[in-house]
């Protein structure tokens, strides 16, 4: 039987990545992504090694099933092979010869440490206290949010880069990077499950409202940071009024502006990214809706997401992908588009045969506004 630990110990992830074409920096931690399925810009150093060079992650445009892991996961992503094939070929590299068939156990379910949520709540409260008038102005003028939404989504601001003790988050290993920027908590039933921090990159509108990016901020190609150990959720689905129609967007910004402008017309949530896919819990939560619209950004990554949603429609006709009115919903609002009217049109179409007359009047008024 193949010894997985022997493969991980005897095969260098750095050497394997360099064989695939990676060219690391002086610290052997960052490189352009060498994987063939990387769909985006290869000029940035989005391929990162961590945990002492034993694990990797692509922070850019690799598909969700090939975005990080150990040396075995890298070999699978590089060669395009399954788990058993990767074990057999890697075991041959160790000199132990062909491996015997390996029984594949079900993946372990990762349980988020209770301490992570405690420390996350402390950090969110800290960020809320540091929310300046200029950041609020950014959220209103650049993101289309009201002050009510800023409070409701518990948005905040981290004024400086911090490297926190991992034990405070219930984790081991390297320190927890909390970059400066706008803090977006991923909340589920009142508890934080992940935290994203929107950083002020070079030539970024955010730089007009908070100090611009500088060399001390490091990693100029990473738009979003935040503490590791977070757990993906359907952002803010639990918080909704459970109206008949749900509109899912690609990210948190579009979900927040959608909720702000049309909270009485539909529920709003995010799928968490263009390459994200629903798990069984997500699909169970979606069964409450009469109609589910999914709007991806107008780009190549969004095209892939639309293809995934099209495959789901074969399972349930209630799920439908719709085209964005601009690159994304926030850009549509910035260009002067009437987001509320856009939403009302889809909701009225979805419920035209079942809608209560009083609510139809609300939708009609929204379309005329």
C-alpha positions as a Python dict, from the first residue, in 0.01 Angstrom:
ca = {
    (1, 'X'): (0, 0, 0),
    (2, 'X'): (129, 345, -85),
    (3, 'X'): (257, 553, 205),
    (4, 'X'): (116, 900, 143),
    (5, 'X'): (347, 1058, 400),
    (6, 'X'): (649, 907, 226),
    (7, 'X'): (547, 1074, -100),
    (8, 'X'): (494, 1407, 74),
    (9, 'X'): (830, 1385, 252),
    (10, 'X'): (1047, 1251, -29),
    (11, 'X'): (915, 1454, -323),
    (12, 'X'): (991, 1825, -313),
    (13, 'X'): (695, 2043, -405),
    (14, 'X'): (938, 2320, -501),
    (15, 'X'): (1129, 2090, -738),
    (16, 'X'): (807, 1954, -887),
    (17, 'X'): (669, 2304, -943),
    (18, 'X'): (996, 2414, -1105),
    (19, 'X'): (982, 2109, -1330),
    (20, 'X'): (635, 2228, -1434),
    (21, 'X'): (778, 2571, -1518),
    (22, 'X'): (760, 2774, -1196),
    (23, 'X'): (1029, 3038, -1142),
    (24, 'X'): (1032, 3125, -772),
    (25, 'X'): (1149, 3441, -601),
    (26, 'X'): (1458, 3447, -378),
    (27, 'X'): (1257, 3308, -85),
    (28, 'X'): (1111, 3020, -290),
    (29, 'X'): (758, 3121, -190),
    (30, 'X'): (606, 3295, -495),
    (31, 'X'): (600, 3238, -870),
    (32, 'X'): (389, 3281, -1177),
    (33, 'X'): (138, 2996, -1188),
    (34, 'X'): (284, 2705, -1393),
    (35, 'X'): (-36, 2501, -1417),
    (36, 'X'): (-177, 2444, -1767),
    (37, 'X'): (-537, 2507, -1657),
    (38, 'X'): (-458, 2857, -1526),
    (39, 'X'): (-702, 3071, -1725),
    (40, 'X'): (-600, 3425, -1634),
    (41, 'X'): (-303, 3658, -1641),
    (42, 'X'): (24, 3473, -1588),
    (43, 'X'): (230, 3787, -1529),
    (44, 'X'): (150, 3812, -1156),
    (45, 'X'): (310, 3593, -891),
    (46, 'X'): (-17, 3431, -788),
    (47, 'X'): (133, 3086, -718),
    (48, 'X'): (230, 3075, -349),
    (49, 'X'): (399, 2809, -134),
    (50, 'X'): (330, 2797, 240),
    (51, 'X'): (356, 2564, 540),
    (52, 'X'): (731, 2542, 492),
    (53, 'X'): (701, 2472, 119),
    (54, 'X'): (478, 2170, 172),
    (55, 'X'): (157, 2324, 35),
    (56, 'X'): (60, 2554, -252),
    (57, 'X'): (-221, 2781, -360),
    (58, 'X'): (-301, 2978, -675),
    (59, 'X'): (-458, 3312, -581),
    (60, 'X'): (-571, 3395, -932),
    (61, 'X'): (-750, 3212, -1214),
    (62, 'X'): (-704, 2839, -1164),
    (63, 'X'): (-1031, 2641, -1150),
    (64, 'X'): (-1168, 2565, -803),
    (65, 'X'): (-1078, 2194, -826),
    (66, 'X'): (-712, 2277, -897),
    (67, 'X'): (-633, 2578, -682),
    (68, 'X'): (-424, 2442, -395),
    (69, 'X'): (-316, 2156, -172),
    (70, 'X'): (-13, 1936, -117),
    (71, 'X'): (238, 1784, -358),
    (72, 'X'): (-14, 1517, -464),
    (73, 'X'): (-279, 1778, -545),
    (74, 'X'): (-20, 1974, -745),
    (75, 'X'): (74, 1668, -950),
    (76, 'X'): (-294, 1599, -1023),
    (77, 'X'): (-348, 1960, -1135),
    (78, 'X'): (-27, 1965, -1340),
    (79, 'X'): (-68, 1632, -1518),
    (80, 'X'): (-447, 1626, -1529),
    (81, 'X'): (-465, 1281, -1366),
    (82, 'X'): (-684, 1136, -1093),
    (83, 'X'): (-579, 1061, -737),
    (84, 'X'): (-488, 694, -793),
    (85, 'X'): (-282, 772, -1102),
    (86, 'X'): (-99, 1050, -919),
    (87, 'X'): (-12, 814, -632),
    (88, 'X'): (115, 547, -869),
    (89, 'X'): (332, 782, -1071),
    (90, 'X'): (465, 970, -770),
    (91, 'X'): (547, 647, -588),
    (92, 'X'): (755, 547, -889),
    (93, 'X'): (948, 874, -851),
    (94, 'X'): (1037, 779, -494),
    (95, 'X'): (1197, 459, -622),
    (96, 'X'): (953, 227, -452),
    (97, 'X'): (813, 92, -779),
    (98, 'X'): (451, 72, -887),
    (99, 'X'): (211, 113, -602),
    (100, 'X'): (-51, -135, -500),
    (101, 'X'): (-411, -28, -543),
    (102, 'X'): (-498, 227, -279),
    (103, 'X'): (-840, 240, -116),
    (104, 'X'): (-958, 599, -130),
    (105, 'X'): (-1124, 712, 192),
    (106, 'X'): (-1396, 976, 190),
    (107, 'X'): (-1251, 1322, 246),
    (108, 'X'): (-1246, 1440, 605),
    (109, 'X'): (-1485, 1719, 691),
    (110, 'X'): (-1292, 2017, 818),
    (111, 'X'): (-1439, 2164, 1135),
    (112, 'X'): (-1374, 2530, 1197),
    (113, 'X'): (-1217, 2588, 1540),
    (114, 'X'): (-1449, 2758, 1790),
    (115, 'X'): (-1162, 2993, 1876),
    (116, 'X'): (-1155, 3110, 1513),
    (117, 'X'): (-1506, 3252, 1544),
    (118, 'X'): (-1425, 3419, 1877),
    (119, 'X'): (-1117, 3591, 1735),
    (120, 'X'): (-1304, 3677, 1413),
    (121, 'X'): (-1575, 3853, 1615),
    (122, 'X'): (-1308, 4052, 1801),
    (123, 'X'): (-1147, 4157, 1473),
    (124, 'X'): (-1482, 4251, 1313),
    (125, 'X'): (-1570, 4468, 1615),
    (126, 'X'): (-1226, 4631, 1596),
    (127, 'X'): (-1272, 4703, 1225),
    (128, 'X'): (-1617, 4853, 1285),
    (129, 'X'): (-1472, 5092, 1544),
    (130, 'X'): (-1208, 5200, 1291),
    (131, 'X'): (-1461, 5271, 1015),
    (132, 'X'): (-1378, 5630, 915),
    (133, 'X'): (-1597, 5887, 743),
    (134, 'X'): (-1380, 5854, 431),
    (135, 'X'): (-1435, 5477, 413),
    (136, 'X'): (-1809, 5526, 458),
    (137, 'X'): (-1796, 5777, 172),
    (138, 'X'): (-1619, 5513, -42),
    (139, 'X'): (-1890, 5257, 38),
    (140, 'X'): (-2165, 5505, -51),
    (141, 'X'): (-2012, 5675, -356),
    (142, 'X'): (-1817, 5385, -512),
    (143, 'X'): (-2018, 5083, -396),
    (144, 'X'): (-2373, 5218, -396),
    (145, 'X'): (-2447, 5122, -36),
    (146, 'X'): (-2649, 5314, 220),
    (147, 'X'): (-2531, 5372, 575),
    (148, 'X'): (-2800, 5124, 680),
    (149, 'X'): (-2636, 4854, 468),
    (150, 'X'): (-2290, 4941, 600),
    (151, 'X'): (-2419, 4874, 953),
    (152, 'X'): (-2628, 4572, 856),
    (153, 'X'): (-2339, 4394, 685),
    (154, 'X'): (-2103, 4497, 969),
    (155, 'X'): (-1848, 4643, 730),
    (156, 'X'): (-1532, 4787, 883),
    (157, 'X'): (-1181, 4908, 819),
    (158, 'X'): (-846, 4763, 925),
    (159, 'X'): (-604, 5059, 932),
    (160, 'X'): (-277, 4867, 919),
    (161, 'X'): (-124, 4535, 816),
    (162, 'X'): (-115, 4295, 1110),
    (163, 'X'): (40, 3951, 1148),
    (164, 'X'): (-159, 3785, 1424),
    (165, 'X'): (-63, 3490, 1643),
    (166, 'X'): (-231, 3182, 1482),
    (167, 'X'): (-313, 3036, 1825),
    (168, 'X'): (-557, 3323, 1878),
    (169, 'X'): (-753, 3179, 1584),
    (170, 'X'): (-722, 2817, 1700),
    (171, 'X'): (-468, 2746, 1424),
    (172, 'X'): (-104, 2639, 1392),
    (173, 'X'): (171, 2736, 1151),
    (174, 'X'): (251, 3075, 1007),
    (175, 'X'): (108, 3399, 1140),
    (176, 'X'): (-236, 3519, 1030),
    (177, 'X'): (-212, 3801, 777),
    (178, 'X'): (-470, 4074, 829),
    (179, 'X'): (-397, 4336, 561),
    (180, 'X'): (-523, 4691, 580),
    (181, 'X'): (-837, 4759, 387),
    (182, 'X'): (-1217, 4736, 396),
    (183, 'X'): (-1334, 4441, 606),
    (184, 'X'): (-1626, 4228, 478),
    (185, 'X'): (-1744, 3960, 725),
    (186, 'X'): (-1898, 3641, 587),
    (187, 'X'): (-2173, 3588, 844),
    (188, 'X'): (-2404, 3292, 893),
    (189, 'X'): (-2668, 3304, 1166),
    (190, 'X'): (-2482, 3583, 1340),
    (191, 'X'): (-2142, 3413, 1340),
    (192, 'X'): (-1843, 3487, 1116),
    (193, 'X'): (-1740, 3196, 892),
    (194, 'X'): (-1493, 3389, 679),
    (195, 'X'): (-1355, 3741, 648),
    (196, 'X'): (-1249, 3918, 330),
    (197, 'X'): (-1044, 4237, 330),
    (198, 'X'): (-1053, 4454, 17),
    (199, 'X'): (-705, 4600, -18),
    (200, 'X'): (-613, 4938, -174),
    (201, 'X'): (-414, 4827, -477),
    (202, 'X'): (-215, 5055, -707),
    (203, 'X'): (-426, 5288, -924),
    (204, 'X'): (-736, 5179, -733),
    (205, 'X'): (-1034, 5409, -657),
    (206, 'X'): (-1011, 5296, -295),
    (207, 'X'): (-680, 5485, -278),
    (208, 'X'): (-874, 5812, -292),
    (209, 'X'): (-1037, 5736, 43),
    (210, 'X'): (-765, 5561, 243),
    (211, 'X'): (-383, 5573, 218),
    (212, 'X'): (-271, 5434, -117),
    (213, 'X'): (-89, 5106, -160),
    (214, 'X'): (281, 5123, -80),
    (215, 'X'): (572, 4878, -74),
    (216, 'X'): (517, 4798, 294),
    (217, 'X'): (178, 4652, 207),
    (218, 'X'): (342, 4366, 7),
    (219, 'X'): (168, 4140, -250),
    (220, 'X'): (42, 4411, -490),
    (221, 'X'): (-144, 4157, -706),
    (222, 'X'): (-374, 4026, -431),
    (223, 'X'): (-700, 4223, -425),
    (224, 'X'): (-858, 4042, -130),
    (225, 'X'): (-683, 3922, 184),
    (226, 'X'): (-809, 3792, 515),
    (227, 'X'): (-743, 3532, 782),
    (228, 'X'): (-693, 3174, 674),
    (229, 'X'): (-917, 2912, 829),
    (230, 'X'): (-1238, 3061, 693),
    (231, 'X'): (-1526, 2845, 575),
    (232, 'X'): (-1720, 2915, 254),
    (233, 'X'): (-2091, 2989, 292),
    (234, 'X'): (-2373, 3121, 77),
    (235, 'X'): (-2323, 3480, 190),
    (236, 'X'): (-2628, 3620, 370),
    (237, 'X'): (-2883, 3363, 252),
    (238, 'X'): (-2980, 3300, 618),
    (239, 'X'): (-3051, 3669, 668),
    (240, 'X'): (-3307, 3711, 394),
    (241, 'X'): (-3684, 3750, 417),
    (242, 'X'): (-3736, 3429, 217),
    (243, 'X'): (-3915, 3593, -71),
    (244, 'X'): (-4013, 3368, -365),
    (245, 'X'): (-3721, 3479, -588),
    (246, 'X'): (-3348, 3464, -508),
    (247, 'X'): (-3080, 3640, -712),
    (248, 'X'): (-2726, 3509, -659),
    (249, 'X'): (-2429, 3721, -765),
    (250, 'X'): (-2063, 3642, -812),
    (251, 'X'): (-1937, 3836, -511),
    (252, 'X'): (-2020, 4014, -188),
    (253, 'X'): (-2017, 4369, -332),
    (254, 'X'): (-2290, 4291, -585),
    (255, 'X'): (-2495, 4105, -324),
    (256, 'X'): (-2484, 4402, -87),
    (257, 'X'): (-2583, 4658, -351),
    (258, 'X'): (-2860, 4427, -472),
    (259, 'X'): (-2997, 4391, -118),
    (260, 'X'): (-2970, 4767, -65),
    (261, 'X'): (-3169, 4857, -376),
    (262, 'X'): (-3420, 4571, -396),
    (263, 'X'): (-3453, 4403, -57),
    (264, 'X'): (-3834, 4409, -83),
    (265, 'X'): (-3838, 4250, -429),
    (266, 'X'): (-3606, 3949, -395),
    (267, 'X'): (-3361, 3776, -168),
    (268, 'X'): (-2993, 3826, -249),
    (269, 'X'): (-2683, 3613, -196),
    (270, 'X'): (-2348, 3528, -349),
    (271, 'X'): (-2207, 3204, -481),
    (272, 'X'): (-1861, 3321, -372),
    (273, 'X'): (-1679, 3337, -707),
    (274, 'X'): (-1702, 3258, -1075),
    (275, 'X'): (-1569, 2904, -1027),
    (276, 'X'): (-1768, 2823, -712),
    (277, 'X'): (-2003, 2528, -707),
    (278, 'X'): (-2290, 2440, -474),
    (279, 'X'): (-2253, 2165, -215),
    (280, 'X'): (-2543, 1956, -86),
    (281, 'X'): (-2621, 2202, 195),
    (282, 'X'): (-2632, 2490, -52),
    (283, 'X'): (-2872, 2301, -279),
    (284, 'X'): (-3093, 2214, 18),
    (285, 'X'): (-3115, 2583, 113),
    (286, 'X'): (-3212, 2675, -242),
    (287, 'X'): (-3516, 2445, -244),
    (288, 'X'): (-3719, 2710, -59),
    (289, 'X'): (-3722, 2940, -363),
    (290, 'X'): (-3969, 2939, -648),
    (291, 'X'): (-3710, 3088, -884),
    (292, 'X'): (-3332, 3131, -859),
    (293, 'X'): (-3146, 3366, -1092),
    (294, 'X'): (-2764, 3356, -1102),
    (295, 'X'): (-2576, 3653, -1250),
    (296, 'X'): (-2204, 3616, -1318),
    (297, 'X'): (-1970, 3894, -1424),
    (298, 'X'): (-1929, 3961, -1796),
    (299, 'X'): (-1587, 3801, -1847),
    (300, 'X'): (-1427, 3465, -1932),
    (301, 'X'): (-1445, 3340, -1574),
    (302, 'X'): (-1814, 3431, -1568),
    (303, 'X'): (-1868, 3233, -1890),
    (304, 'X'): (-1745, 2921, -1711),
    (305, 'X'): (-1978, 2991, -1421),
    (306, 'X'): (-2271, 3029, -1658),
    (307, 'X'): (-2185, 2691, -1808),
    (308, 'X'): (-2204, 2533, -1463),
    (309, 'X'): (-2542, 2690, -1391),
    (310, 'X'): (-2670, 2569, -1729),
    (311, 'X'): (-2585, 2213, -1624),
    (312, 'X'): (-2786, 2260, -1301),
    (313, 'X'): (-3088, 2375, -1497),
    (314, 'X'): (-3112, 2021, -1635),
    (315, 'X'): (-3166, 1910, -1275),
    (316, 'X'): (-3401, 2193, -1175),
    (317, 'X'): (-3564, 2443, -1414),
    (318, 'X'): (-3597, 2684, -1121),
    (319, 'X'): (-3227, 2772, -1150),
    (320, 'X'): (-3146, 3006, -1436),
    (321, 'X'): (-2838, 3200, -1540),
    (322, 'X'): (-2905, 3558, -1653),
    (323, 'X'): (-2679, 3808, -1829),
    (324, 'X'): (-2543, 4100, -1626),
    (325, 'X'): (-2662, 4445, -1737),
    (326, 'X'): (-2295, 4559, -1741),
    (327, 'X'): (-1968, 4398, -1637),
    (328, 'X'): (-2130, 4345, -1297),
    (329, 'X'): (-2417, 4495, -1097),
    (330, 'X'): (-2200, 4755, -925),
    (331, 'X'): (-2067, 4878, -1260),
    (332, 'X'): (-2426, 4897, -1386),
    (333, 'X'): (-2518, 5120, -1092),
    (334, 'X'): (-2207, 5335, -1141),
    (335, 'X'): (-2304, 5394, -1506),
    (336, 'X'): (-2643, 5528, -1396),
    (337, 'X'): (-2840, 5207, -1444),
    (338, 'X'): (-3160, 5155, -1245),
    (339, 'X'): (-3080, 4838, -1053),
    (340, 'X'): (-3419, 4822, -885),
    (341, 'X'): (-3599, 4838, -1218),
    (342, 'X'): (-3370, 4569, -1361),
    (343, 'X'): (-3450, 4338, -1069),
    (344, 'X'): (-3824, 4407, -1086),
    (345, 'X'): (-3836, 4297, -1449),
    (346, 'X'): (-3691, 3953, -1374),
    (347, 'X'): (-3902, 3902, -1061),
    (348, 'X'): (-4224, 3997, -1242),
    (349, 'X'): (-4141, 3760, -1528),
    (350, 'X'): (-4066, 3473, -1289),
    (351, 'X'): (-4386, 3515, -1089),
    (352, 'X'): (-4633, 3643, -1348),
    (353, 'X'): (-4867, 3344, -1306),
    (354, 'X'): (-4849, 3306, -929),
    (355, 'X'): (-4788, 3651, -787),
    (356, 'X'): (-5026, 3820, -543),
    (357, 'X'): (-5195, 4127, -702),
    (358, 'X'): (-5067, 4360, -427),
    (359, 'X'): (-4707, 4258, -488),
    (360, 'X'): (-4752, 4285, -865),
    (361, 'X'): (-4841, 4650, -802),
    (362, 'X'): (-4514, 4694, -608),
    (363, 'X'): (-4319, 4542, -898),
    (364, 'X'): (-4500, 4756, -1152),
    (365, 'X'): (-4417, 5071, -954),
    (366, 'X'): (-4052, 4962, -932),
    (367, 'X'): (-4038, 4915, -1309),
    (368, 'X'): (-4181, 5263, -1367),
    (369, 'X'): (-3953, 5443, -1118),
}
